[in-house]
Amino acid sequence: MGLSGEAWATLLVPTFLGILTMLLYGYWDRITGKEYYVDDEILAYDEDLMEQLKEEGKA
C-alpha cells in the first residue's frame, strides 16, 4: 500500500524547506560577505562593531 501524492507532498515539502533553511543559515556569512563577532556580552557584525568601537575610542 503506497502513499498518495498528497501524502508525499506533506512529507517532502517541509523536509526540503527545513534542509534549505539549514543550508541558508549555515552559509549566511558567505552569502552576506560579513562575519559574526561573538563574545560574552554581544553578538554583532564584526566590521560594524569594530567601526563603532574605533569611533568611541575603545579599540
Contacts in CASP RR format, 6 or more apart in sequence:
PFRMAT RR
TARGET T0000
AUTHOR 0000-0000-0000
METHOD contacts of the structure
MODEL  1
MGLSGEAWATLLVPTFLGILTMLLYGYWDRITGKEYYVDDEILAYDEDLM
EQLKEEGKA
3 11 0 8 1.000
24 31 0 8 1.000
29 35 0 8 1.000
29 36 0 8 1.000
34 45 0 8 1.000
34 46 0 8 1.000
34 47 0 8 1.000
35 45 0 8 1.000
35 46 0 8 1.000
35 47 0 8 1.000
36 43 0 8 1.000
36 44 0 8 1.000
36 45 0 8 1.000
36 46 0 8 1.000
37 43 0 8 1.000
37 44 0 8 1.000
37 45 0 8 1.000
37 46 0 8 1.000
37 49 0 8 1.000
37 50 0 8 1.000
42 49 0 8 1.000
50 59 0 8 1.000
53 59 0 8 1.000
END
